[in-house]
Amino acid sequence: MAVDYHVHVAAHGEYHYSEEWLNLYLQNARQRGIQAIGLAEHEEYRDRADQALIERLRRPDLYVARGLEIDFIPGREETIKEMLDQYPLDFVIGSVHYIDGWPFDHPDYRQQFASADIDQVYSQYFALVDKLVGCGLFDIVGHLDLIKIWGHRPKLKNSLQYALPVLHSIKTAGMIIEINSAGIRKPVGEVYPAWKIIEEMFRLGLPVTMGSDAHNPDQVAEDFAEITRSLWDIGYRKVVAFRGRKPYLLPLII
């Protein structure tokens, strides 16, 4: 293991930064072999991040990076750019959580899948991810195949076929894809993105970072030992971390 660059200290707004609360995240990161942790609040809770506290708790054995996770919705590009100009960030995760206003990954709205054409949904989702990549505002693509969260699978094409054009766009853009363990604790029960997609990512020479999408301290680096071994078996030997929006490599440690 080396990095966890997708951690939400404020979760969905129910928690506040305090020395005791933040230290729980940092202590678990150290105990689980993390060398760099990325605090990436959801954009709507970005002002919860206590920058002075983060600076005070930094130690040489664990770099604490400051980031944001931002929802990509077409037409928001200028708003996002203005937001990013306001904060001294180490990295920015771009994610797609909405399709035409539908928050598809929210439990209260999952029933809409029952009447949807799943292949059309996959096509719409990956088209949005491709636009996210093309806008040039983000460093990391968050949970690349989040659309599978409730276990729905396309029929006309497999997930890799939907994802493949996006992988080529990511390669052209020089972006990083996160290996996100949160899918393992969701109904789909597997990592984001799927291992077949990760294998293709390696074949294409796409670098990766790792993220737990933790919303409480116990989830920091969750399932990373197993994921790290699988990444190693595929052929990955390095993972990406960020400082000042600049990527650098750390060894993948199993």
C-alpha positions as CSV (number, residue, x, y, z in Angstrom):
1,M,0.0,0.0,0.0
2,A,1.1,3.6,-0.4
3,V,-1.7,6.2,-0.8
4,D,-5.3,6.8,-0.1
5,Y,-6.3,9.9,-2.1
6,H,-10.1,9.9,-1.6
7,V,-11.0,10.6,2.0
8,H,-14.0,12.6,3.2
9,V,-13.5,13.9,6.8
10,A,-16.7,15.8,6.8
11,A,-18.5,12.9,5.1
12,H,-21.8,14.2,3.8
13,G,-21.8,17.2,6.1
14,E,-22.6,15.3,9.3
15,Y,-19.0,15.7,10.7
16,H,-16.8,18.7,11.5
17,Y,-13.1,19.0,11.5
18,S,-11.6,18.7,15.0
19,E,-8.1,17.6,16.1
20,E,-9.6,14.4,17.6
21,W,-11.7,13.5,14.5
22,L,-9.0,14.2,12.0
23,N,-6.4,12.3,14.0
24,L,-8.6,9.2,13.8
25,Y,-8.2,9.3,10.0
26,L,-4.5,9.9,10.2
27,Q,-3.8,7.3,12.8
28,N,-5.7,4.6,10.8
29,A,-3.8,5.7,7.7
30,R,-0.4,5.2,9.4
31,Q,-1.5,1.9,10.9
32,R,-2.5,0.6,7.5
33,G,0.8,1.6,5.7
34,I,-0.4,4.7,4.0
35,Q,2.4,7.2,3.1
36,A,0.2,10.0,1.6
37,I,-3.5,10.6,2.4
38,G,-5.7,12.9,0.3
39,L,-8.5,14.8,2.0
40,A,-11.1,15.4,-0.7
41,E,-14.2,16.9,0.7
42,H,-17.3,17.0,-1.5
43,E,-17.5,20.4,-3.1
44,E,-20.6,21.5,-1.1
45,Y,-18.6,20.9,2.2
46,R,-15.3,22.4,1.0
47,D,-15.4,25.1,3.6
48,R,-15.5,22.5,6.4
49,A,-11.9,21.7,5.8
50,D,-9.7,23.4,8.4
51,Q,-6.5,24.2,6.6
52,A,-4.7,25.4,9.7
53,L,-5.5,22.2,11.5
54,I,-4.4,20.1,8.5
55,E,-1.0,21.9,8.5
56,R,-0.6,21.5,12.3
57,L,-1.2,17.7,12.2
58,R,1.2,17.0,9.3
59,R,4.1,14.7,10.2
60,P,7.1,13.5,8.1
61,D,5.8,9.9,8.0
62,L,2.4,10.8,6.4
63,Y,1.9,13.6,3.8
64,V,-1.6,15.1,4.1
65,A,-2.8,16.4,0.7
66,R,-5.6,18.8,0.3
67,G,-8.2,18.1,-2.4
68,L,-11.8,18.3,-3.6
69,E,-14.2,16.0,-5.2
70,I,-16.3,17.9,-7.7
71,D,-19.4,16.8,-9.5
72,F,-19.0,17.2,-13.3
73,I,-22.2,18.4,-14.9
74,P,-22.0,19.8,-18.4
75,G,-22.4,23.6,-18.3
76,R,-20.7,24.0,-14.9
77,E,-17.2,24.3,-16.3
78,E,-16.8,28.0,-15.6
79,T,-18.2,27.6,-12.1
80,I,-15.8,24.8,-11.4
81,K,-12.9,26.8,-12.6
82,E,-13.8,29.7,-10.4
83,M,-14.1,27.4,-7.4
84,L,-10.7,25.9,-8.0
85,D,-9.1,29.3,-8.2
86,Q,-10.2,30.0,-4.6
87,Y,-8.4,27.1,-2.9
88,P,-4.7,26.0,-2.6
89,L,-5.2,22.4,-3.6
90,D,-2.9,19.4,-4.2
91,F,-5.4,17.5,-6.3
92,V,-8.9,17.5,-7.7
93,I,-11.2,14.5,-8.3
94,G,-13.8,14.8,-11.0
95,S,-16.8,12.5,-10.6
96,V,-20.1,11.9,-12.3
97,H,-23.0,11.4,-9.9
98,Y,-25.8,12.8,-12.1
99,I,-27.3,11.8,-15.4
100,D,-29.7,14.6,-16.6
101,G,-30.4,15.6,-13.0
102,W,-30.8,12.0,-11.8
103,P,-28.6,11.2,-8.8
104,F,-28.3,7.6,-9.8
105,D,-26.0,6.5,-7.0
106,H,-28.3,7.9,-4.2
107,P,-30.3,5.1,-2.5
108,D,-33.5,7.2,-2.7
109,Y,-33.3,7.2,-6.5
110,R,-32.1,3.8,-7.3
111,Q,-35.6,2.6,-8.3
112,Q,-35.3,4.5,-11.5
113,F,-33.0,1.8,-12.8
114,A,-35.9,-0.6,-12.8
115,S,-37.6,1.1,-15.7
116,A,-34.4,2.3,-17.5
117,D,-32.7,0.9,-20.6
118,I,-29.4,-0.1,-18.8
119,D,-27.4,0.0,-22.0
120,Q,-28.6,3.5,-22.6
121,V,-27.8,4.5,-19.0
122,Y,-24.3,3.1,-19.4
123,S,-23.8,5.0,-22.7
124,Q,-25.0,8.2,-21.2
125,Y,-22.8,7.8,-18.1
126,F,-19.6,7.1,-20.0
127,A,-20.3,9.9,-22.4
128,L,-20.4,12.2,-19.4
129,V,-17.2,10.8,-18.0
130,D,-15.6,11.4,-21.4
131,K,-16.7,15.1,-21.2
132,L,-15.3,15.3,-17.7
133,V,-12.0,14.1,-19.0
134,G,-12.1,16.5,-21.9
135,C,-12.8,19.7,-19.9
136,G,-9.2,19.7,-18.5
137,L,-10.2,20.8,-15.0
138,F,-9.5,17.6,-13.0
139,D,-6.4,15.5,-12.0
140,I,-8.1,12.3,-11.1
141,V,-11.1,10.4,-12.5
142,G,-13.2,9.2,-9.6
143,H,-14.8,5.8,-9.4
144,L,-14.7,5.3,-13.2
145,D,-17.6,2.8,-13.4
146,L,-19.8,4.1,-10.6
147,I,-22.8,3.4,-12.7
148,K,-22.7,-0.2,-11.7
149,I,-23.2,0.6,-8.0
150,W,-26.5,-1.2,-7.6
151,G,-25.4,-4.2,-9.7
152,H,-27.1,-3.4,-13.0
153,R,-25.1,-4.7,-16.0
154,P,-25.5,-3.8,-19.7
155,K,-26.5,-6.4,-22.2
156,L,-25.6,-5.1,-25.7
157,K,-21.9,-4.4,-24.7
158,N,-19.9,-5.2,-21.7
159,S,-18.6,-2.6,-19.3
160,L,-15.1,-2.5,-20.8
161,Q,-16.5,-1.8,-24.2
162,Y,-18.4,1.2,-22.8
163,A,-15.3,2.3,-20.9
164,L,-12.7,1.8,-23.6
165,P,-13.2,5.1,-25.5
166,V,-12.9,7.0,-22.1
167,L,-9.6,5.2,-21.3
168,H,-8.2,6.5,-24.6
169,S,-9.4,10.0,-23.7
170,I,-7.8,9.7,-20.3
171,K,-4.5,8.6,-21.8
172,T,-4.6,11.6,-24.2
173,A,-5.4,14.0,-21.3
174,G,-2.7,12.6,-19.1
175,M,-5.1,12.1,-16.2
176,I,-5.0,9.6,-13.4
177,I,-7.6,6.9,-12.6
178,E,-8.3,6.0,-9.0
179,I,-8.7,2.4,-7.9
180,N,-11.6,3.0,-5.5
181,S,-12.4,0.3,-2.9
182,A,-15.8,1.7,-2.0
183,G,-17.6,-0.5,-4.5
184,I,-16.7,-3.5,-2.4
185,R,-18.9,-2.3,0.4
186,K,-21.7,-1.3,-2.0
187,P,-24.4,-3.7,-3.4
188,V,-22.3,-4.3,-6.6
189,G,-19.6,-5.8,-4.3
190,E,-16.5,-5.1,-6.4
191,V,-13.8,-2.5,-6.8
192,Y,-14.2,0.6,-9.1
193,P,-13.4,0.1,-11.9
194,A,-13.8,-3.6,-12.6
195,W,-10.7,-5.7,-12.8
196,K,-11.1,-6.3,-16.6
197,I,-11.0,-2.5,-17.1
198,I,-8.0,-2.2,-14.8
199,E,-6.2,-4.9,-16.8
200,E,-6.9,-2.8,-20.0
201,M,-5.7,0.3,-18.2
202,F,-2.3,-1.4,-17.5
203,R,-2.1,-2.5,-21.1
204,L,-2.6,1.1,-22.2
205,G,0.0,2.4,-19.7
206,L,-2.5,4.4,-17.6
207,P,-1.2,5.3,-14.2
208,V,-3.4,4.9,-11.1
209,T,-3.9,6.2,-7.6
210,M,-5.9,4.5,-4.8
211,G,-8.8,5.8,-2.9
212,S,-11.1,4.3,-0.2
213,D,-13.9,7.0,-0.5
214,A,-13.8,6.9,3.3
215,H,-16.7,8.7,5.0
216,N,-15.5,7.6,8.5
217,P,-12.1,6.7,9.9
218,D,-12.7,3.0,9.9
219,Q,-12.9,3.0,6.1
220,V,-9.5,4.5,5.4
221,A,-7.5,2.2,3.2
222,E,-10.4,-0.4,3.4
223,D,-9.6,-3.6,1.5
224,F,-6.4,-2.1,0.2
225,A,-4.3,-5.1,1.1
226,E,-6.3,-7.3,-1.3
227,I,-6.5,-4.6,-4.0
228,T,-2.7,-4.0,-3.8
229,R,-1.9,-7.6,-4.4
230,S,-4.2,-7.7,-7.4
231,L,-2.7,-4.6,-8.8
232,W,0.7,-6.1,-8.4
233,D,-0.4,-9.3,-10.1
234,I,-1.6,-7.2,-13.1
235,G,1.8,-5.6,-13.3
236,Y,1.5,-2.2,-11.5
237,R,4.5,-1.3,-9.4
238,K,3.9,2.4,-8.8
239,V,0.9,4.6,-7.7
240,V,0.4,8.3,-8.1
241,A,0.2,10.9,-5.4
242,F,-0.1,14.7,-5.8
243,R,1.3,17.9,-4.4
244,G,0.3,21.3,-5.7
245,R,-1.6,19.7,-8.6
246,K,1.6,17.9,-9.7
247,P,1.7,14.1,-9.8
248,Y,4.6,12.1,-8.4
249,L,5.1,8.3,-8.1
250,L,5.4,6.2,-5.0
251,P,6.2,2.4,-4.9
252,L,3.3,0.1,-4.7
253,I,4.0,-2.0,-1.5
254,I,2.5,-5.4,-0.9
